[in-house]
Amino acid sequence: MFKTPSYIMLVDDEEDFVEMLSLRLTEKGEKVVSAFSGQECLDTLDKSEIDVVILDVKMPGMDGIETLQEIKKRHPLVEVIMLTGHGTMEAAVQGMKLGAYDFLFKPADFDDLTDKLNKARKRRHDQMEKIRNAEADMLLRTSKI
């Protein structure tokens, strides 16, 4: 079966972690973009079509929660999986309330991560399909008037 690659952004200030995870996801056929800060993530999202962001919670400067809030404000259909090695359940709950798709603790099992990634990708696809269908319905109604 042919799988359409997702455009995934990894956001973490730990460059070695980003490089390693990027290689593993690329081997699985994903298209991966890296960012090493919240601001770099937002700048890249403004210029690129990204499906899913894998976002570290603890980063210097703009942390993951602040970055998540901005992502959802600017790009509400981008799905976000929060990832942290220093997380608490409070951070997980806060991230979910702010619109994160899911939350994993480092070191995350790669199979768990790819499973959540696939589910986040499907949710984004389904939401975009609903929007396209609504737009098509609106055009049909408008053309009949």
Order of alpha helices (4+ residues) and beta strands (2+ residues): beta-alpha-beta-alpha-beta-alpha-beta-alpha-beta-alpha
